Amino acid sequence: MSFLESYRLELETLGPIHVGTGEAFPAYSYLVDETKKEALILDAGRLLELLSETQQKNYLEAVSQGPKQAQQTLRSLWASGHLDPTPATLRRVAASQAFINTVKNATDAAGLEFRPLPRSPRGPYLPGSSIKGALRTAWLFKRLLTQKQDVEHKEAWSWGAKAPSGEWPLIHPPKNISPSVAQGFEALVLDYAYTNNQGRQQLNLHRDPFRQVRVGDGEPSDNLLLNRIGVFHPRGSMDGTVLLAETFRSKTQLRATLRLHAGLAQQRHKDTVSHAISAQALAEACWEYYQEVAAREEEFAKKHGLNTTLQTYKELEQRLQADPQAFPLRIGFGSGRMSIRLALLLDGEEGQEPKTRKTAGHTNPKDGFPLGWAIARLEPY
């Protein structure tokens, strides 16, 4: 085993993927071109410079009245030939019909801001931290199944009773799971927690096994689509909940570099990583865990008639059968709740399946595509 192993992580999206940045483009910073089905992303300051004094006054008044008025005023100026937005256009991004309809038919209360993907000077990219988070979640699941013991929380997390033969271990969490409690859970399962002289649980982050896993940011891709993300609830009570976001399109090819610092696991002292992680074991963990996630979601989709999402799960199954080296990943926005439920194997009420699903690409969330799914391969450099 070498001290440093490098792999090319190849991803192909099976549906829309969005990773947030905390930023949002307001309604006055883009303009929808219905004919070309794209949005013009605008420099708001440069846009004002293109307007006459009277137009500026009217436009700023519209902005103060809300996003819908801002969009309508921009469209009116453009349609009437009083505005050529080209000098203020930073870039153009394809837009789904659902996105266009949402902007066009917005109510006065609609925010109409959209969330962009992370972007470098070379273009939008998938952050390595998002990929690493997906790998870590699968590895947690693998460690729990390997340990074959329940996990319980009293004053701190601890291993509990042995799970019955053929059954998964269960997690018995506290009522409130704060970030520190969640980190303590990971520390126990990944074996970087210890008990100090006062009998309190402490974390030795030097022993976190994912110190040996480094995932670089993905190569930039312009295969993008501005999308409408909705929330499906069996009773339709969430149909009005809408988020507009920039997504990677389905069938987008993404690449990133994964490095395993295998030499850290060969060291023998208290501040080295708790155990080794190999590329093969990591791929197997993802293969097992995310197929479990897909099976649960497919069951939900069949029960409630989410036929479009069923196509994604069918394609995922076919691709995995056709390529023994491939494994599934679930990345980014809309992939968390089910992942957490499975990763923690929660007992009792905490373990109930979530009653909603986020989908993208359709005005009716029941007909949208599931978020975050990708097929992955690891190829050594």
Kinemage of the C-alpha trace (Angstrom):
@kinemage 1
@onewidth
@group {chain A} dominant
@subgroup {mainchain}
@vectorlist {calphas} color= white
{ca met a 1} P 0.000 0.000 0.000
{ca ser a 2} L 1.404 3.382 -1.010
{ca phe a 3} L 1.316 6.409 1.267
{ca leu a 4} L -0.870 8.376 -1.164
{ca glu a 5} L -3.375 6.931 -3.638
{ca ser a 6} L -5.096 9.113 -6.243
{ca tyr a 7} L -8.323 8.323 -8.078
{ca arg a 8} L -10.428 10.000 -10.703
{ca leu a 9} L -14.021 10.116 -9.472
{ca glu a 10} L -16.320 10.114 -12.486
{ca leu a 11} L -19.947 11.085 -11.935
{ca glu a 12} L -22.940 11.054 -14.244
{ca thr a 13} L -26.064 12.724 -12.936
{ca leu a 14} L -29.310 10.759 -13.251
{ca gly a 15} L -31.427 13.804 -12.491
{ca pro a 16} L -31.086 17.424 -11.396
{ca ile a 17} L -28.509 18.204 -8.702
{ca his a 18} L -28.368 21.436 -6.730
{ca val a 19} L -25.823 22.438 -4.099
{ca gly a 20} L -26.524 25.735 -2.379
{ca thr a 21} L -24.094 28.544 -1.642
{ca gly a 22} L -26.221 30.654 0.693
{ca glu a 23} L -26.604 33.210 -2.096
{ca ala a 24} L -29.733 34.096 -4.054
{ca phe a 25} L -30.276 36.048 -7.263
{ca pro a 26} L -33.231 38.432 -6.767
{ca ala a 27} L -35.923 38.980 -9.382
{ca tyr a 28} L -34.328 42.192 -10.639
{ca ser a 29} L -31.056 40.453 -11.541
{ca tyr a 30} L -32.354 38.176 -14.299
{ca leu a 31} L -34.686 38.318 -17.262
{ca val a 32} L -36.503 35.345 -18.790
{ca asp a 33} L -36.390 34.826 -22.548
{ca glu a 34} L -39.423 32.615 -23.218
{ca thr a 35} L -38.591 32.125 -26.892
{ca lys a 36} L -35.122 30.695 -26.249
{ca lys a 37} L -36.124 29.124 -22.905
{ca glu a 38} L -33.283 30.720 -21.034
{ca ala a 39} L -32.616 33.395 -18.452
{ca leu a 40} L -30.297 36.339 -18.899
{ca ile a 41} L -28.297 36.885 -15.718
{ca leu a 42} L -27.842 40.631 -15.344
{ca asp a 43} L -25.432 43.057 -13.747
{ca ala a 44} L -27.980 45.178 -11.871
{ca gly a 45} L -25.730 48.241 -11.772
{ca arg a 46} L -24.955 48.090 -15.479
{ca leu a 47} L -28.658 47.575 -16.193
{ca leu a 48} L -29.536 50.866 -14.511
{ca glu a 49} L -26.968 52.648 -16.647
{ca leu a 50} L -28.833 51.472 -19.760
{ca leu a 51} L -32.086 53.124 -18.648
{ca ser a 52} L -33.069 56.745 -19.059
{ca glu a 53} L -33.667 58.823 -15.944
{ca thr a 54} L -37.426 58.344 -16.212
{ca gln a 55} L -37.041 54.611 -16.855
{ca gln a 56} L -34.727 54.296 -13.859
{ca lys a 57} L -37.276 56.007 -11.638
{ca asn a 58} L -40.129 53.794 -12.848
{ca tyr a 59} L -38.016 50.647 -12.609
{ca leu a 60} L -36.802 51.355 -9.065
{ca glu a 61} L -40.389 52.074 -8.063
{ca ala a 62} L -41.372 48.678 -9.463
{ca val a 63} L -38.536 46.993 -7.549
{ca ser a 64} L -39.782 48.584 -4.324
{ca gln a 65} L -43.240 47.098 -4.978
{ca gly a 66} L -41.911 43.551 -5.064
{ca pro a 67} L -40.298 40.875 -7.246
{ca lys a 68} L -43.310 40.362 -9.518
{ca gln a 69} L -43.461 44.043 -10.433
{ca ala a 70} L -39.696 44.130 -11.023
{ca gln a 71} L -39.918 41.208 -13.450
{ca gln a 72} L -42.953 42.604 -15.253
{ca thr a 73} L -41.293 45.991 -15.712
{ca leu a 74} L -38.106 44.423 -17.108
{ca arg a 75} L -40.104 42.268 -19.533
{ca ser a 76} L -42.189 45.257 -20.606
{ca leu a 77} L -39.116 47.410 -21.305
{ca trp a 78} L -37.536 44.608 -23.303
{ca ala a 79} L -40.688 43.684 -25.250
{ca ser a 80} L -41.341 47.319 -26.175
{ca gly a 81} L -37.812 47.751 -27.516
{ca his a 82} L -36.874 50.340 -24.887
{ca leu a 83} L -34.211 48.074 -23.387
{ca asp a 84} L -31.446 46.018 -24.953
{ca pro a 85} L -30.134 43.978 -21.995
{ca thr a 86} L -27.124 42.616 -23.907
{ca pro a 87} L -24.516 45.024 -22.418
{ca ala a 88} L -25.705 44.131 -18.897
{ca thr a 89} L -25.883 40.369 -19.506
{ca leu a 90} L -23.280 38.390 -17.558
{ca arg a 91} L -24.307 35.002 -18.931
{ca arg a 92} L -27.272 33.028 -20.210
{ca val a 93} L -28.617 29.882 -18.526
{ca ala a 94} L -31.181 27.457 -19.944
{ca ala a 95} L -34.475 27.441 -18.048
{ca ser a 96} L -37.035 24.659 -17.677
{ca gln a 97} L -40.623 25.345 -18.699
{ca ala a 98} L -41.598 24.920 -15.057
{ca phe a 99} L -39.167 27.693 -14.083
{ca ile a 100} L -40.497 29.994 -16.819
{ca asn a 101} L -44.123 29.341 -15.873
{ca thr a 102} L -43.389 30.002 -12.205
{ca val a 103} L -41.861 33.393 -12.979
{ca lys a 104} L -44.506 34.286 -15.558
{ca asn a 105} L -47.487 33.342 -13.373
{ca ala a 106} L -46.090 34.510 -10.031
{ca thr a 107} L -48.299 36.047 -7.381
{ca asp a 108} L -47.503 39.348 -5.698
{ca ala a 109} L -46.231 37.392 -2.682
{ca ala a 110} L -43.738 35.290 -4.667
{ca gly a 111} L -40.059 35.886 -3.955
{ca leu a 112} L -38.831 34.809 -7.423
{ca glu a 113} L -35.208 34.675 -6.302
{ca phe a 114} L -33.199 31.688 -7.460
{ca arg a 115} L -30.315 29.930 -5.775
{ca pro a 116} L -27.138 29.574 -7.860
{ca leu a 117} L -24.670 26.705 -7.913
{ca pro a 118} L -21.151 27.300 -6.583
{ca arg a 119} L -19.130 29.085 -9.245
{ca ser a 120} L -15.430 29.676 -9.851
{ca pro a 121} L -13.976 31.926 -12.571
{ca arg a 122} L -14.034 28.829 -14.798
{ca gly a 123} L -17.724 28.100 -14.214
{ca pro a 124} L -20.173 26.217 -11.948
{ca tyr a 125} L -18.816 23.195 -10.101
{ca leu a 126} L -19.771 20.486 -7.632
{ca pro a 127} L -17.973 21.109 -4.307
{ca gly a 128} L -15.701 18.347 -3.069
{ca ser a 129} L -17.172 18.819 0.408
{ca ser a 130} L -20.612 17.751 -0.873
{ca ile a 131} L -19.173 14.602 -2.433
{ca lys a 132} L -17.169 13.822 0.701
{ca gly a 133} L -20.283 14.281 2.842
{ca ala a 134} L -22.118 11.699 0.745
{ca leu a 135} L -19.204 9.262 1.102
{ca arg a 136} L -19.041 9.840 4.856
{ca thr a 137} L -22.756 9.134 5.317
{ca ala a 138} L -22.424 5.792 3.535
{ca trp a 139} L -19.346 4.904 5.594
{ca leu a 140} L -21.205 5.637 8.836
{ca phe a 141} L -23.900 3.211 7.760
{ca lys a 142} L -21.316 0.548 6.927
{ca arg a 143} L -19.618 0.959 10.313
{ca leu a 144} L -22.920 0.606 12.151
{ca leu a 145} L -23.779 -2.604 10.337
{ca thr a 146} L -20.282 -3.963 10.924
{ca gln a 147} L -20.422 -3.200 14.654
{ca lys a 148} L -23.819 -4.975 14.986
{ca gln a 149} L -24.658 -3.088 18.183
{ca asp a 150} L -27.364 -0.596 19.078
{ca val a 151} L -26.272 2.948 19.897
{ca glu a 152} L -27.873 4.880 22.759
{ca his a 153} L -27.575 8.351 24.237
{ca lys a 154} L -27.842 9.059 27.932
{ca glu a 155} L -25.341 11.670 29.024
{ca ala a 156} L -23.240 10.751 26.010
{ca trp a 157} L -23.345 8.297 23.133
{ca ser a 158} L -22.380 4.694 23.840
{ca trp a 159} L -22.662 1.281 22.275
{ca gly a 160} L -25.644 -0.700 23.545
{ca ala a 161} L -27.038 -4.192 23.187
{ca lys a 162} L -26.049 -6.487 20.371
{ca ala a 163} L -28.533 -6.425 17.507
{ca pro a 164} L -30.545 -9.628 16.972
{ca ser a 165} L -29.198 -11.889 14.251
{ca gly a 166} L -30.286 -10.740 10.805
{ca glu a 167} L -31.512 -7.338 12.004
{ca trp a 168} L -30.024 -3.886 11.765
{ca pro a 169} L -28.853 -2.176 14.944
{ca leu a 170} L -31.018 0.680 16.216
{ca ile a 171} L -30.184 4.186 17.378
{ca his a 172} L -31.832 5.603 20.502
{ca pro a 173} L -31.194 9.366 20.293
{ca pro a 174} L -32.012 12.144 22.748
{ca lys a 175} L -35.140 14.212 22.128
{ca asn a 176} L -33.150 17.135 20.754
{ca ile a 177} L -30.229 16.467 18.415
{ca ser a 178} L -27.945 19.494 18.470
{ca pro a 179} L -24.886 19.780 16.187
{ca ser a 180} L -22.622 18.735 19.069
{ca val a 181} L -24.792 15.678 19.771
{ca ala a 182} L -24.705 14.721 16.084
{ca gln a 183} L -20.920 15.115 16.016
{ca gly a 184} L -20.644 12.963 19.119
{ca phe a 185} L -22.606 10.230 17.365
{ca glu a 186} L -20.243 10.290 14.390
{ca ala a 187} L -17.254 10.281 16.716
{ca leu a 188} L -18.468 7.132 18.470
{ca val a 189} L -19.275 5.242 15.269
{ca leu a 190} L -16.065 6.303 13.511
{ca asp a 191} L -14.021 5.649 16.653
{ca tyr a 192} L -12.543 9.064 17.390
{ca ala a 193} L -14.340 9.604 20.700
{ca tyr a 194} L -12.722 8.874 24.073
{ca thr a 195} L -13.536 9.293 27.757
{ca asn a 196} L -11.361 11.780 29.671
{ca asn a 197} L -10.214 11.546 33.314
{ca gln a 198} L -13.442 13.203 34.472
{ca gly a 199} L -15.525 10.546 32.741
{ca arg a 200} L -16.729 12.865 29.977
{ca gln a 201} L -16.810 12.043 26.294
{ca gln a 202} L -14.272 14.004 24.256
{ca leu a 203} L -13.426 14.052 20.565
{ca asn a 204} L -9.963 13.512 19.146
{ca leu a 205} L -10.360 14.941 15.652
{ca his a 206} L -6.888 13.686 14.718
{ca arg a 207} L -8.406 10.189 14.764
{ca asp a 208} L -11.292 11.017 12.419
{ca pro a 209} L -10.758 8.440 9.635
{ca phe a 210} L -11.935 10.892 6.978
{ca arg a 211} L -8.751 12.885 7.509
{ca gln a 212} L -7.279 10.385 5.050
{ca val a 213} L -9.976 11.102 2.438
{ca arg a 214} L -9.530 14.238 0.328
{ca val a 215} L -12.015 15.112 -2.403
{ca gly a 216} L -11.290 18.030 -4.701
{ca asp a 217} L -13.930 20.267 -6.224
{ca gly a 218} L -15.390 18.950 -9.446
{ca glu a 219} L -14.334 20.247 -12.827
{ca pro a 220} L -16.585 23.107 -13.992
{ca ser a 221} L -19.583 22.283 -16.176
{ca asp a 222} L -21.996 24.534 -18.055
{ca asn a 223} L -24.602 21.822 -18.588
{ca leu a 224} L -27.064 23.717 -16.411
{ca leu a 225} L -30.783 24.279 -16.073
{ca leu a 226} L -32.708 26.795 -14.013
{ca asn a 227} L -35.336 24.669 -12.329
{ca arg a 228} L -38.413 24.801 -10.191
{ca ile a 229} L -38.083 22.609 -7.085
{ca gly a 230} L -41.312 21.587 -5.405
{ca val a 231} L -42.361 19.497 -2.423
{ca phe a 232} L -44.660 16.509 -2.886
{ca his a 233} L -47.021 15.606 -0.046
{ca pro a 234} L -49.601 12.806 -0.454
{ca arg a 235} L -52.409 15.240 0.452
{ca gly a 236} L -51.072 17.976 -1.838
{ca ser a 237} L -50.651 20.320 1.108
{ca met a 238} L -47.142 21.375 0.019
{ca asp a 239} L -47.822 22.022 -3.673
{ca gly a 240} L -47.457 25.767 -3.180
{ca thr a 241} L -43.984 25.458 -1.651
{ca val a 242} L -41.594 26.489 -4.407
{ca leu a 243} L -37.864 27.027 -4.694
{ca leu a 244} L -36.117 28.248 -7.832
{ca ala a 245} L -32.570 26.966 -8.263
{ca glu a 246} L -29.749 26.452 -10.723
{ca thr a 247} L -29.117 22.737 -11.232
{ca phe a 248} L -26.819 20.439 -13.135
{ca arg a 249} L -28.874 18.740 -15.839
{ca ser a 250} L -29.527 15.032 -16.017
{ca lys a 251} L -26.741 13.167 -17.872
{ca thr a 252} L -24.113 15.754 -16.914
{ca gln a 253} L -20.598 14.281 -16.756
{ca leu a 254} L -18.682 15.537 -13.713
{ca arg a 255} L -15.148 14.692 -12.574
{ca ala a 256} L -13.258 15.227 -9.349
{ca thr a 257} L -10.061 13.910 -7.772
{ca leu a 258} L -10.197 11.684 -4.704
{ca arg a 259} L -7.008 11.097 -2.735
{ca leu a 260} L -6.535 8.543 0.018
{ca his a 261} L -3.692 9.278 2.417
{ca ala a 262} L -3.294 5.599 3.227
{ca gly a 263} L -0.067 6.214 5.115
{ca leu a 264} L -1.986 7.866 7.968
{ca ala a 265} L -3.618 4.539 8.817
{ca gln a 266} L -0.200 2.836 8.899
{ca gln a 267} L 1.075 5.044 11.697
{ca arg a 268} L 0.973 3.790 15.270
{ca his a 269} L 0.282 6.547 17.777
{ca lys a 270} L -2.764 7.942 19.573
{ca asp a 271} L -3.267 10.835 17.165
{ca thr a 272} L -3.432 8.916 13.910
{ca val a 273} L -6.679 7.991 12.145
{ca ser a 274} L -8.770 5.329 13.872
{ca his a 275} L -8.936 2.930 10.917
{ca ala a 276} L -8.056 2.599 7.247
{ca ile a 277} L -10.443 3.393 4.404
{ca ser a 278} L -9.773 1.851 1.006
{ca ala a 279} L -11.249 2.972 -2.294
{ca gln a 280} L -12.861 -0.425 -2.804
{ca ala a 281} L -14.449 -0.437 0.650
{ca leu a 282} L -15.721 3.112 0.150
{ca ala a 283} L -17.345 2.181 -3.163
{ca glu a 284} L -18.927 -0.907 -1.594
{ca ala a 285} L -20.304 1.171 1.282
{ca cys a 286} L -21.926 3.583 -1.174
{ca trp a 287} L -23.248 0.715 -3.277
{ca glu a 288} L -24.973 -0.859 -0.264
{ca tyr a 289} L -26.192 2.293 1.444
{ca tyr a 290} L -27.541 4.309 -1.477
{ca gln a 291} L -29.290 1.296 -2.987
{ca glu a 292} L -31.053 1.020 0.361
{ca val a 293} L -32.050 4.691 0.106
{ca ala a 294} L -33.274 4.195 -3.468
{ca ala a 295} L -35.325 1.138 -2.485
{ca arg a 296} L -37.119 3.102 0.248
{ca glu a 297} L -37.809 6.001 -2.079
{ca glu a 298} L -38.985 3.708 -4.869
{ca glu a 299} L -41.459 2.119 -2.468
{ca phe a 300} L -42.798 5.578 -1.572
{ca ala a 301} L -43.038 6.540 -5.262
{ca lys a 302} L -44.998 3.397 -6.164
{ca lys a 303} L -47.404 3.931 -3.286
{ca his a 304} L -48.168 7.520 -4.268
{ca gly a 305} L -47.912 7.338 -8.050
{ca leu a 306} L -44.726 9.359 -8.591
{ca asn a 307} L -44.186 7.789 -12.005
{ca thr a 308} L -41.451 10.163 -13.175
{ca thr a 309} L -39.290 9.416 -10.153
{ca leu a 310} L -39.767 5.694 -10.754
{ca gln a 311} L -37.978 6.110 -14.095
{ca thr a 312} L -34.893 7.375 -12.247
{ca tyr a 313} L -34.810 4.419 -9.845
{ca lys a 314} L -35.266 1.989 -12.748
{ca glu a 315} L -32.383 3.598 -14.630
{ca leu a 316} L -30.228 3.497 -11.486
{ca glu a 317} L -30.859 -0.237 -11.115
{ca gln a 318} L -30.116 -0.930 -14.780
{ca arg a 319} L -26.888 1.055 -14.739
{ca leu a 320} L -25.613 -0.719 -11.639
{ca gln a 321} L -26.411 -4.117 -13.137
{ca ala a 322} L -24.608 -3.219 -16.370
{ca asp a 323} L -21.438 -1.918 -14.691
{ca pro a 324} L -20.070 -3.870 -11.697
{ca gln a 325} L -17.576 -1.069 -10.948
{ca ala a 326} L -20.263 1.624 -10.679
{ca phe a 327} L -21.892 2.721 -7.451
{ca pro a 328} L -24.676 5.194 -6.620
{ca leu a 329} L -24.325 8.528 -4.845
{ca arg a 330} L -26.877 11.012 -3.538
{ca ile a 331} L -25.548 14.561 -3.422
{ca gly a 332} L -26.767 18.005 -2.541
{ca phe a 333} L -30.097 19.644 -1.816
{ca gly a 334} L -33.088 17.368 -1.303
{ca ser a 335} L -31.064 14.294 -0.370
{ca gly a 336} L -30.774 14.716 3.376
{ca arg a 337} L -33.810 13.529 5.306
{ca met a 338} L -33.903 9.970 4.021
{ca ser a 339} L -30.129 9.731 4.286
{ca ile a 340} L -30.196 10.805 7.920
{ca arg a 341} L -32.998 8.390 8.731
{ca leu a 342} L -31.089 5.464 7.311
{ca ala a 343} L -27.690 6.517 8.614
{ca leu a 344} L -28.986 6.784 12.160
{ca leu a 345} L -31.356 3.782 11.962
{ca leu a 346} L -33.607 5.656 14.358
{ca asp a 347} L -35.906 3.773 16.689
{ca gly a 348} L -39.537 4.545 17.475
{ca glu a 349} L -41.250 7.656 16.152
{ca glu a 350} L -37.940 9.164 15.058
{ca gly a 351} L -37.584 6.329 12.591
{ca gln a 352} L -40.754 7.020 10.595
{ca glu a 353} L -40.322 7.677 6.898
{ca pro a 354} L -40.520 11.353 5.896
{ca lys a 355} L -43.931 12.154 4.408
{ca thr a 356} L -42.664 14.519 1.696
{ca arg a 357} L -40.258 14.376 -1.241
{ca lys a 358} L -38.553 17.215 -3.098
{ca thr a 359} L -38.705 16.991 -6.879
{ca ala a 360} L -37.638 19.276 -9.726
{ca gly a 361} L -38.601 20.117 -13.280
{ca his a 362} L -42.390 20.247 -13.164
{ca thr a 363} L -45.096 22.628 -11.961
{ca asn a 364} L -46.777 19.684 -10.223
{ca pro a 365} L -44.239 18.196 -7.758
{ca lys a 366} L -45.836 14.768 -8.218
{ca asp a 367} L -44.519 14.753 -11.790
{ca gly a 368} L -41.025 16.073 -11.032
{ca phe a 369} L -37.671 14.283 -10.976
{ca pro a 370} L -35.937 13.235 -7.729
{ca leu a 371} L -32.955 15.343 -6.728
{ca gly a 372} L -29.333 14.412 -6.219
{ca trp a 373} L -28.860 11.004 -7.841
{ca ala a 374} L -25.668 10.121 -9.691
{ca ile a 375} L -23.741 7.070 -10.878
{ca ala a 376} L -20.080 7.074 -9.862
{ca arg a 377} L -16.859 5.221 -10.666
{ca leu a 378} L -13.390 5.396 -9.139
{ca glu a 379} L -10.501 5.034 -11.571
{ca pro a 380} L -6.880 5.033 -10.323
{ca tyr a 381} L -4.592 7.627 -11.872
